[in-house]
Amino acid sequence: MRESSQDITVVALLADPDAPTEIAQRIARTLPARLVEKTGQGRRFDVEVVSEPFTAGTEDLSTLTDRIKERRRAEHWDIVVALTDLPLHSHGRKLVVDLSHEHSLALLSLPSLGGLWLQRRALRAVEEAVLSLATPRAPGTGEPSPHQTLGRFASRLAPIHPGRIGAEETADLRYVVSGPRGYLRVLGGMVRANQPWRLVPGLSKALAAALATGAVATVNSTLWNLSGALSTPRLVIAMVGSVALMIGWLIVDAHLWHRSTDTSPEERTRTVLYNASTVVTVGIGVLVCYAGLLIINLMWALFILNDKVFVSLTRSPLHATEYWTLAWFVASIATVGGALGSGLESDEAIRAAAYSKREQERRSMLEDNGD
């Protein structure tokens, strides 16, 4: 714990473990200098990062705000900005940030910043939140003056706009996203938080099955003739079909599809968002696997195929086009083999590869509540 002085403002970045903590640590390197540049007047900022799962077991904004208030009170921080990679909702809108000037705290939902340039957007959002919380209130009023902050958020992070706040809520300033662009922004942020590239090493048994299938298929003379006879549209159809089969099999076999017993419009929208993020996350991971299989199969074909044997069996010369079409077709076949091999993976292993730690905890909590 760091004690603040008259000229030093202690700012705590309270972050969920994993990605939010990494983002907060990078923000902390440059945030003090940026704040001093913006505020001037000889004011100094001391920024520290605290990593703890403050969102564990809940998505309720009031509960999260109470937890943040308690941590600020216990540590005597001047300002606390909490960062989470959970998508949070408020009155049917996707929450970006909640600010309470009375309690000098802010809660930032990283997925609402989108999947691209996340670090830069998070830095700007945290910077503007701290500046807003550090600005003295207007004399004779108990309310903050949010207009300047609104302009910064709206111009840099559109389509973010002010959100409705209930009478019993702690926040006095809220930003949300809505509409199709807002939906896509949150979806991109959720996919980014899931880190779909982790699906590749997480499916070791499926990849082993796919590689074995590809190695055997490459030396099969029947496939040599078949790949040469297939047109490009048919190869594309084979690729799309195999990728779709792999995506569907992983989602169904590992029970990744989210179902909710709540029939409210808000919950239905949330369910669609969660399932869309699952499909996109798994889809990106499978496409990365497919590209890897294509490259490996092409290298294996270049090494193993013999010109004379190929010509004697197919009655056509072995050129670059034949290598490419064979590797492409075999990659589709190997992907189907990988889908079958994924059945050897445990559901827990697939979920760990497909979701961030916070998302895994959220889904486990929902399953427990459903039971």
C-alpha positions in Angstrom: 0.0 0.0 0.0 1.3 3.5 -0.9 0.3 6.5 1.0 -0.6 9.6 -1.0 0.6 13.1 -0.2 -0.8 16.5 -1.2 1.1 16.6 -4.5 1.0 12.9 -5.3 -2.1 11.1 -6.4 -2.0 7.3 -6.0 -3.9 5.6 -8.9 -4.5 1.9 -8.6 -5.3 -0.3 -11.7 -7.3 -3.2 -10.2 -7.2 -5.9 -13.0 -8.5 -9.3 -13.4 -5.7 -11.9 -13.9 -4.3 -12.8 -17.3 -5.0 -10.4 -20.2 -6.4 -7.5 -18.1 -3.4 -7.5 -15.8 -1.0 -7.6 -18.8 -2.8 -4.6 -20.3 -2.8 -2.8 -17.0 0.9 -3.3 -16.6 1.7 -1.8 -20.0 -0.6 1.1 -19.3 1.2 1.8 -16.0 4.5 2.3 -17.8 3.3 5.4 -19.7 0.2 6.6 -17.8 2.0 8.8 -15.1 3.8 10.9 -17.7 0.6 11.3 -19.8 -1.4 12.4 -16.8 1.2 14.9 -15.7 1.3 16.3 -19.2 -2.5 16.7 -19.2 -2.9 18.1 -15.7 0.3 20.2 -15.2 0.4 22.4 -12.0 3.2 20.3 -10.5 0.9 17.4 -9.8 2.3 13.9 -9.8 0.7 10.5 -10.2 1.9 7.2 -8.7 0.3 4.3 -10.6 0.3 0.7 -9.3 -1.2 -2.5 -10.7 -3.1 -4.9 -8.5 -4.0 -8.2 -10.0 -6.9 -10.1 -8.4 -10.1 -11.8 -9.6 -12.5 -9.1 -8.4 -15.2 -10.3 -10.8 -15.2 -13.9 -9.5 -18.7 -15.3 -9.3 -20.7 -12.3 -10.5 -21.4 -9.9 -13.3 -23.7 -7.7 -11.2 -22.5 -4.1 -11.5 -23.6 -3.1 -7.9 -21.7 -6.1 -6.5 -18.6 -5.3 -8.5 -18.7 -1.6 -7.5 -19.0 -2.5 -3.8 -16.0 -4.8 -4.1 -14.0 -2.0 -5.8 -15.1 0.5 -3.1 -14.0 -1.9 -0.3 -10.5 -2.4 -1.9 -10.0 1.4 -2.3 -11.1 2.0 1.3 -8.8 -0.7 2.6 -5.7 0.4 0.6 -6.3 4.2 0.9 -6.0 4.7 -2.9 -6.9 8.1 -4.2 -8.3 6.7 -7.5 -9.0 3.1 -8.6 -9.7 2.0 -12.1 -10.8 -1.6 -12.4 -10.3 -3.6 -15.7 -12.0 -6.8 -16.6 -12.3 -8.9 -19.8 -15.9 -9.9 -19.0 -18.6 -8.3 -21.2 -20.8 -6.3 -18.7 -24.3 -5.1 -19.4 -26.5 -2.3 -18.1 -30.1 -1.7 -18.9 -29.9 -3.7 -22.1 -26.7 -2.0 -23.3 -23.1 -3.1 -23.4 -21.2 -1.3 -20.7 -17.9 0.4 -21.5 -17.1 2.2 -18.3 -18.8 3.2 -15.1 -17.4 6.2 -13.1 -18.3 7.3 -9.6 -16.7 10.7 -8.7 -18.0 10.4 -5.2 -16.0 7.3 -4.6 -13.2 8.0 -7.1 -13.5 4.8 -8.9 -14.1 3.5 -12.5 -15.0 0.1 -13.9 -13.8 -0.6 -17.4 -15.1 -3.5 -19.5 -12.4 -4.2 -22.1 -14.4 -6.2 -24.6 -16.5 -3.1 -25.3 -13.4 -1.4 -26.7 -13.2 -3.8 -29.5 -10.7 -6.4 -30.8 -8.4 -4.1 -32.7 -5.9 -1.6 -31.1 -7.1 -2.7 -27.7 -4.0 -1.6 -25.8 -4.2 1.9 -27.3 -7.9 2.2 -26.7 -7.6 0.9 -23.1 -4.8 3.5 -22.4 -7.0 6.3 -23.6 -10.0 5.1 -21.7 -8.1 4.7 -18.5 -6.4 8.1 -19.0 -9.7 9.9 -19.5 -11.3 8.1 -16.6 -8.5 9.2 -14.2 -8.5 12.7 -15.5 -12.3 12.9 -15.0 -12.0 11.5 -11.4 -9.1 13.7 -10.6 -10.9 16.9 -11.7 -12.3 18.9 -8.8 -16.1 19.3 -8.7 -17.7 22.5 -9.5 -18.0 24.8 -6.5 -21.3 24.6 -4.7 -22.4 21.4 -6.5 -22.1 17.8 -5.6 -22.1 16.6 -9.2 -19.2 16.0 -11.5 -18.9 17.9 -14.8 -18.7 15.2 -17.4 -19.0 17.2 -20.6 -15.4 17.5 -21.4 -14.8 13.8 -20.8 -17.8 12.9 -22.9 -16.2 14.7 -25.9 -13.0 12.8 -25.5 -14.7 9.4 -25.3 -17.1 10.1 -28.1 -14.6 11.4 -30.5 -12.0 8.7 -29.9 -14.1 5.7 -29.1 -17.2 6.1 -31.2 -19.9 4.7 -31.1 -19.6 5.0 -27.3 -22.2 7.3 -25.7 -23.7 8.1 -22.3 -25.9 5.4 -20.7 -28.8 5.4 -18.3 -28.1 5.2 -14.6 -30.6 3.9 -12.0 -31.4 5.9 -8.9 -29.9 3.4 -6.6 -26.7 2.9 -8.5 -23.3 4.2 -7.3 -22.1 5.4 -10.7 -22.7 9.0 -11.7 -21.4 8.7 -15.2 -21.7 5.8 -17.6 -20.7 5.0 -21.1 -22.2 2.2 -23.2 -22.3 0.9 -26.8 -25.4 0.0 -28.7 -26.6 -0.8 -32.2 -25.0 -3.0 -34.8 -21.6 -1.3 -34.6 -21.6 -1.6 -30.9 -22.5 -5.2 -31.1 -19.7 -5.9 -33.5 -17.3 -4.0 -31.3 -18.1 -6.1 -28.2 -18.1 -9.3 -30.3 -14.6 -8.5 -31.5 -13.5 -7.7 -28.0 -14.9 -11.0 -26.6 -13.1 -12.9 -29.4 -9.8 -11.0 -28.6 -10.2 -11.9 -24.9 -10.6 -15.6 -25.8 -7.4 -15.5 -27.7 -8.4 -18.0 -30.4 -4.9 -18.7 -31.5 -4.5 -20.7 -28.2 -6.9 -23.3 -29.7 -4.1 -24.7 -31.9 -1.8 -26.0 -29.1 -4.8 -26.8 -27.0 -6.0 -29.5 -29.4 -3.0 -31.8 -29.4 -4.8 -35.0 -30.0 -6.9 -33.5 -32.8 -3.8 -32.1 -34.4 -2.0 -35.5 -34.1 -5.0 -37.2 -35.8 -5.1 -34.5 -38.6 -1.3 -34.8 -39.2 -1.5 -38.6 -39.4 -4.4 -38.5 -41.7 -2.6 -36.0 -44.0 0.6 -38.0 -44.0 -1.2 -41.1 -45.2 -3.5 -39.3 -47.6 -0.6 -37.6 -49.4 0.9 -41.0 -50.5 -2.5 -42.4 -51.6 -2.5 -42.7 -55.4 -6.3 -42.6 -55.5 -6.2 -39.1 -54.0 -3.6 -38.1 -56.6 -6.0 -38.8 -59.4 -9.0 -37.3 -57.5 -7.2 -34.0 -56.6 -6.2 -33.6 -60.2 -9.8 -34.0 -61.3 -11.3 -31.6 -58.9 -12.0 -28.0 -60.0 -11.2 -25.0 -57.9 -14.9 -24.5 -56.8 -15.0 -28.1 -55.6 -11.8 -27.7 -53.6 -13.2 -24.6 -52.0 -16.4 -26.5 -51.1 -14.3 -29.3 -49.6 -12.4 -26.7 -47.6 -15.5 -24.9 -46.3 -17.2 -28.2 -45.5 -14.3 -29.6 -43.6 -13.8 -26.4 -41.6 -17.5 -26.1 -40.8 -17.6 -29.8 -39.7 -14.6 -29.2 -37.4 -16.2 -26.1 -35.9 -19.6 -27.8 -35.4 -18.0 -30.9 -33.9 -15.9 -29.0 -31.4 -18.9 -26.9 -30.3 -21.3 -29.8 -29.9 -18.8 -32.4 -28.5 -17.4 -30.0 -25.9 -20.8 -28.5 -25.0 -19.7 -24.9 -25.9 -23.1 -23.8 -27.0 -24.7 -21.5 -24.4 -28.3 -22.0 -23.5 -30.3 -19.9 -21.1 -33.6 -20.6 -19.4 -34.3 -16.9 -19.1 -36.5 -15.8 -21.9 -36.2 -12.0 -21.5 -35.1 -10.0 -24.6 -31.9 -8.8 -22.8 -30.9 -12.4 -21.9 -31.6 -13.6 -25.4 -29.4 -10.8 -26.9 -26.7 -11.7 -24.4 -27.0 -15.4 -25.3 -26.7 -14.7 -29.0 -23.6 -12.6 -28.3 -21.9 -15.3 -26.3 -22.7 -18.0 -28.9 -21.5 -15.7 -31.7 -18.2 -15.2 -29.9 -17.9 -19.0 -29.5 -18.4 -19.6 -33.2 -15.9 -16.9 -34.2 -13.3 -17.9 -31.7 -13.4 -21.6 -32.7 -13.7 -20.6 -36.3 -10.5 -18.6 -36.2 -8.7 -21.4 -34.3 -9.8 -24.0 -36.9 -8.7 -21.8 -39.8 -5.3 -21.4 -38.2 -5.1 -25.2 -37.9 -6.2 -25.6 -41.5 -3.5 -23.2 -42.8 -0.9 -25.0 -40.8 -2.0 -28.4 -42.2 -1.9 -27.0 -45.7 1.7 -25.8 -45.3 2.8 -29.0 -43.7 1.1 -31.2 -46.3 2.6 -29.1 -49.1 6.1 -29.6 -47.6 5.5 -33.3 -47.1 4.4 -33.7 -50.7 7.4 -31.8 -52.0 9.6 -34.2 -50.0 7.9 -37.5 -50.6 6.4 -37.5 -54.1 8.4 -39.0 -57.0 7.9 -37.6 -60.5 8.1 -40.9 -62.3 5.8 -42.8 -59.9 3.3 -39.9 -60.1 3.3 -39.8 -63.9 2.9 -43.6 -64.2 -0.2 -43.6 -61.9 -1.9 -40.4 -63.0 -0.8 -40.0 -66.6 0.0 -36.3 -65.9 3.2 -34.5 -65.1 4.0 -33.4 -61.5 4.1 -29.5 -61.5 3.5 -26.9 -58.9 -0.2 -26.9 -59.6 -0.4 -30.7 -58.8 1.5 -30.2 -55.6 -0.8 -27.3 -54.5 -4.1 -29.0 -55.4 -3.0 -32.2 -53.6 -1.9 -30.4 -50.5 -5.1 -28.4 -50.5 -7.4 -31.4 -50.9 -5.4 -33.4 -48.3 -5.7 -30.5 -45.8 -9.5 -30.8 -46.1 -9.4 -34.5 -45.5 -7.0 -34.1 -42.6 -9.3 -31.5 -41.0 -12.1 -34.1 -41.0 -9.7 -36.5 -39.4 -8.8 -33.9 -36.8 -12.5 -33.4 -36.0 -12.7 -37.1 -35.2 -9.5 -36.9 -33.2 -10.9 -34.0 -31.1 -13.3 -36.6 -29.6 -10.3 -37.8 -27.6 -9.9 -34.4 -26.0 -11.6 -33.7 -22.7 -14.3 -31.1 -22.6 -12.3 -29.2 -20.0 -9.2 -29.1 -22.3 -11.2 -27.8 -25.2 -12.9 -25.1 -23.1 -9.5 -24.1 -21.7 -8.2 -23.7 -25.2 -11.3 -21.8 -26.5 -12.0 -19.4 -23.7 -10.3 -16.9 -21.5 -10.0 -17.8 -17.8 -12.8 -15.2 -16.9 -15.1 -16.7 -19.6 -14.5 -20.2 -18.3 -15.4 -19.1 -14.8 -18.5 -17.3 -16.1 -19.8 -20.3 -18.0 -19.1 -22.6 -15.0 -21.1 -20.3 -12.8 -24.0 -20.3 -15.2 -24.0 -24.1 -15.3 -23.9 -24.3 -11.5 -26.8 -21.9 -11.3 -28.7 -23.9 -13.9 -28.2 -27.0 -11.8 
